Amino acid sequence: MQQHIDSALLQRLASTYGTPLYVYNADHMTAQYERLSQAFTQKKPRFFYASKALTNPHVLRHMHSLGAGIDCSSINEVLMALYAGIPAQDILYTSNGIHIEEIVSAANAGVHINIDSISNLRKFGELYGDSYPVGVRLRPNIMAGGNLKISTGHDKSKFGIPIDQIDQVLAVMAHTGLRIKGLHIHTGSEIKDVSVFIQGVQLLFTLSEKFPHLEFVDLGGGFKVPYMADEQGTDIENLAKSLEDAFALFEKNTGRDVAIWFEPGKYLVSGAGYFVTQVNLIKQTPTVAFVSVNSGFNHLIRPMFYDSYHYIKNISNPQGELKPYAVVGNICETDTFAWDRELNEVREGDLLVFYNAGAYGFEMSSNFNSRYRPPEIMVRNGEPLMIRRREDFTDLTRAIMPIDNT
């Protein structure tokens, strides 16, 4: 069951902390994690929260308290997880087109590692031999995901080692003694079709006989999150049943007990997030009524970057007459959040809330136009906690070298 923050609390938080403002519902994160973990009744997977979705260490700590490990896409995300108090054995680092030095830094931290290229696999094997078993990220050549920008497993994707280069992986193992303990795939985001996961895992089962030290298969994440009222998300219970059946058959046929790993990110935090903005002005033109809020794609880039939909609600005038508006930002670029969107009548000063803003909202924000990034508030059991303050001018100049005005 989804856990929601009501409009009255969002209004109080806006009054207390100002706008724009990110608010996260920890109870929703808990409910999402519990649904995911309870769906599996026979074979319990290991879940690593994909921290790139929302990396605030308070969120990482909350996820770990639920039983999740932390999945990282950079060495700094690894450091953030360690900063949050997450033990190294509960951190997974998956490299992507980076220098071998970053992978070595991850190894020095003692975390789980997935390697995504033949070149770095060879370099790592020559450095560590059989002393540091790793996983390999493979490209399964499966087209999946909500759109091409978030599809990562197809045959033109930069991600992973193509499956038709598996002989080169085996050659590295033979040459260096490197042990491969995991096979990893991630085909994309917004995957609704359960058969995509089954197709991927069957491919890994076929390859498994080549890897005698295999301990887990990692299916990544990518569960579909509903953004519109009539959308359906991934059928998690059906996915769990289908995977449990597939793994049971594999174990019966091979005698091998291989673990399932997942890396859910958006699924856990998207619906937990609310982005609260205030209306600066209404600009009525002969063709469009523009609602300009005190934010832009410097704070929420998903609509401009992914053409993503966010439900928007006027929480200041919820009974007002429905009228069509274009909701736009206040920076000096085209930053349209929504065209021809019906909202309850909007007035200057009203609060507009963007829903499903927990994933890749604050995390992809910037200081474009030298504007400050907003604060983040986490609400747990109805109690708010500021987990990041609003930036000020000192944050904009902190890394700039002193100017000589003489």
N, C-alpha and C positions, 0 to 999 in steps of 0.2 A: 504494500500500500504506500502510495506517495505521501510524503510529508511536506506540507506547504507552510510558508510564512504569509500571514494575512496582511492585507493592505494597511490596517491600522498600525501594525508594528513597523512596516516599511516607512510609513509616514513619520513615526516617532524617531526612527533611526535617521531619516533624512533631516529632521529638525535638529537632532543632536550632533550629527557628524557632517552635515552639509551634503551638497551634491556637486558633481556626480559621485556615485557611491556603489561599490560592489558589496553585496550581502550574500553570505553562504549559509545554507541550512545543514548543519552537521547531522541532524536527525534524518534528513533525506539521504545523505551519503550512507548512513548506517542501514537504512531500509533497503537501498539498492544492493549493498554488499550482502546483506542477509538473504535477499531473494536469490542472488547469484550463487551463493555458497549452499543454500538449502535445496536448490534445484537438483544438485547432485547427491544422490542417496547411496549409491553403490561404490563409486570411485571418486574420492574427494580430490579436486584439483588444488594446485597451489596458485594463488592469485597474487600478482605483482601490480600494484596501482601504477599506471602510466603517468608519471609525475609531470610530464610535459604539458598535460592538460591544465594543471593548476599546481604550482610548485611551492606555494607558501609552506614553510616548515610546520606551521600549526596544522595544516591539512594533512601533511605527510604523517605527523604524529598521530592524528586521529585515525587515519587509514591503518596504520600499524597496530593501533589499539584494537581494531576490529579483527585483526589476524592477517592482514595483507602485508606482503613485502612491497618494495618500491622498485619500479622499473625506471631506468634512467637512459637518456639518449645522449648525454654529454658528461664529461668528467665533472663539470660544475654541478650538474644535477646529483651526481654521486656525492660530492662534497656537501651539498645541501641536505641530502638524506642523512649523512653522517652527523651534520650539524644538528639535525632534528632528533638525534639520539637513536637512529635506526642501526641495529647491528649489521656489520658487513655481510654476514651470511644471509641476511634478508634483503639484500640489494642486488638487483640485476642490471647490468650495463650492456646495452646493445650498440655497437659502434656503427657508424655510417659515414664512409668516405673520409675518415680522419687519419692523421699521422699516427704511426705506431707508438709514438711517445705517449699519446693519450691512453692507449690501451695498456701500456706498461704502468702508467699511473693508476689505472683501475686495478691492475693486478697487485700493485703495491698496497692498495687499500684492502685487498682480500675479498673482493666482491665476485659474484658470478659474472661471466663475460660471454657474450655472443659476438662472433667476428663475421663481417659481411663481405670480405673480399679475399681472393686467393693470395694477393700480394701480402696483406697483413697477416693472413693465416700462416703463410710461409715464414715471415719475419718472427711471428710470435713462437712458432714451433722451434725455430733455430735458437731463440733465446731461452725457452723454458723446457723444451723436450716434453717428457711425459709428466713433469712435476706440477703442471697447472692445467688440468682438464678444462675445456671450454665447450661452448655450443657454437654452431655455425648457423648464420641466417641464410636461408636459401630463397631463391626467387622461383616460385612454383609455376610461373607463366599462366596464372589464373586471373582473369579480368573480374574484378569485384569492387564494390564501393559505390558511394552515392554519386560521384562524378570523377572525371579523369584526374582532377587535382588531388583527390584523396584516395585514388586507387594505386596501390603500391606493389602488387604482385604480378602485373602483366608483363608481357615479353619485351616491353620497351622501358620498363621501370629501372631506375638507378639502384634500387634497393636489393641487397642480397646477392648471393652467388647463384647464377643460373643453374638450374638442375642439370642441364646438359654439360656442365663442367664438373660434375661430381667426380669424374676420374682424376681431375686435378686435385681435388680435396683428398682423395685416397692417396695420391702420390705424395702430398705433403705429409700425411700421416706416416707413410712408409719411410720417408726420408728423415723425418725429425723425431719420430716416436710420439708425436703429439696425440693426446687422447681426446676424442670427441665424445662428450657426455650428453649433448643435447642437439636436437634438430629444430630449428626455429623458422616459422613463416609468419608473415603478416600481410594479408592480401589487400587490405584497405580499411576504410572507415565507412560507417553507415551501412553495414552489411545486414540485410534483413533475411536473406535466403540461407536457411540452415544448411542446405546441401553444399554451400561453398566451403564451410568448415569440414564437412565430411569428406569432400573431394580432396581437400588439403591433407587431412590426416591419413587418408588412404595412400596418398603419394608418399608420405613420410614412412608409413608402414612398409611400403615396397622397398624403400631405401634402407630400412633399419638393419637388414641382414649384413650390410656392408660396415656397420659400426658396432663392434663387439662390446664396447664400453658404454653404450647408450643407456642413459638413466631417465631422460624425459623428452617429450616432444612439446614444443612451445607454439601455441596457435595464435599468439599475439592477442589483439583485441578487435575492435571494429564493430561492436554490437550497435545496431540501429537504435537511435534515440528519437522518439516522436517529437516533432516540433510543432506540428499543426494538430488541431483537435481531432481530425479524422484519420490521422496517421497511426500505423501500428509499428511497434518496435520489434526487435528480434524476439522470437518465442523462446525465451531462455529455458523453460521447462522441456520443450521439445528438443532443443539443442542438447541439453544435458542427457536426456534419454537416448538420443541418437548416438552421442559420443560414448556413453557407457556401454551400449550394445556393441559398437565398433571395437572398443578396447577389450571388452570381454571376449569377443571372437578372436582378436589378435593374440591375446594371452593364451587362449585355448589352443590355437594353432601353432604358436611358437614357444610357449612356456616362458615367455619373457614378461615381466611385470614392469611396464614403463609408465612413469608418472605423466600427468597432464599439467602443463603450465599455461596460464593465461595472463594477459597484460591489459586489463580494462582501464580506460581512462575516462573518456567522455561519458560512458555509461554510468559511472559512479558519481560524477560531479556536475554534469551539464544541468540537470533539472534542479540541482541544489542552489543554483546561482541566480541572483536578481541584480540587474543593473538599473539603478535609480537615477533619473535625470530630471532637470527642471526646464520648463519651457521659457526660453528667453523672449521670444516674440512670435507673433503670427504675421506672415506676409501673404496677403491675399492678392493674387494676380488674376487676370481675366481667365486663365485656364487652370490654375492650381492654387490651392491653399497650402502654403508651406508652414510647417511647424518646426521652428529652429530651437533645438535643445542645447544645453550647456555642455556638449560633448561632441565627439566626432569619431572618425575611424582611428584616431590616435588612441582611443580608449576601447573601442569595439570594432574591430576591422572585419569580422566575419561576413557581414552583409556585402561589403565591397569586394572582399577577397574571394569568397566562396559562393557568392550569391545566396547566402544562407538566409533562412526565414527565422525571425524571432517574433513571437507573439508580443504585442505592445498593449499596455493597458493604461488608461488615464485613471489613476487611483484618487485624484482630487475631485473628479466629477463623474463618478461611475454611473449615475443615472441620467447623464446628459444625452441629448439627441445624438444619434449616430450620424456622423458626417465623414466624407472622404478627405484625407490629408496626405501630403507627402511629408514624412518625418526626416529632417535633415540635420546635419551637424553644423558646428560653428568654426571650422577650420577653413583655410583658404585653398581647398581642393573640393572636388565633388565627393561628398561623403553622405550619400543618401542611405538611410536605414530602411526606408519603406516607401514605395510609391502607391498611391491610390488605396491607402489603408483606412478602413472604417474605424473611427474612434469616437468615444463619447465626446461631445463638444469640448474642444480644447481652448483654454484661456491662458493668457500670459501668466506665468507663475505656477501653473499646474505641474504636478509630478507625473512623469511618464515612466513606467517600469518595463524593461525588456526582460523577458523570461528566458529560461534555458541559457543563462549567461555564465554558468560556472566553468565551462570548458573553453579554453582558448579565448577568453575574454580579456581579463587582466593580463593573462600570460603573454598575449601578443600585443599588448599596449606599448606605447612609445611616448617620447617627449616632443613629437612633431609640433611645429609652431612654438616650441619652447613652452608648452603647456605642461602642467603638473599631472602626474598620474594620480588616480583617485585612491582613497583608503579602501581597505578590505575589512569587513566585519564578519565574524563567524557567530552564528546563533546556535546554541545547544540547549535543549530543554527550555526554550523561550528566553534564555539569557544571552545578551549580546556581549561579544568580546572583540575589541579592536585588535586585529592581527597584522595590520600594516597601516601606518599613519598616512595622511595626505602629504604629498611632497610639497616642498617649498623651494624658494630660489636657491638656497644653499645646495639642494640636491642637483640642480641644473649645472652648477659651477664646481661641484666637488672635485671632479677629475681634470678640470682645466688648469693649465699651468698659469702662474701669476702673470699679469700684464704689466709691462714696464711703461708707466705713463710719463717718464721723464723726457 
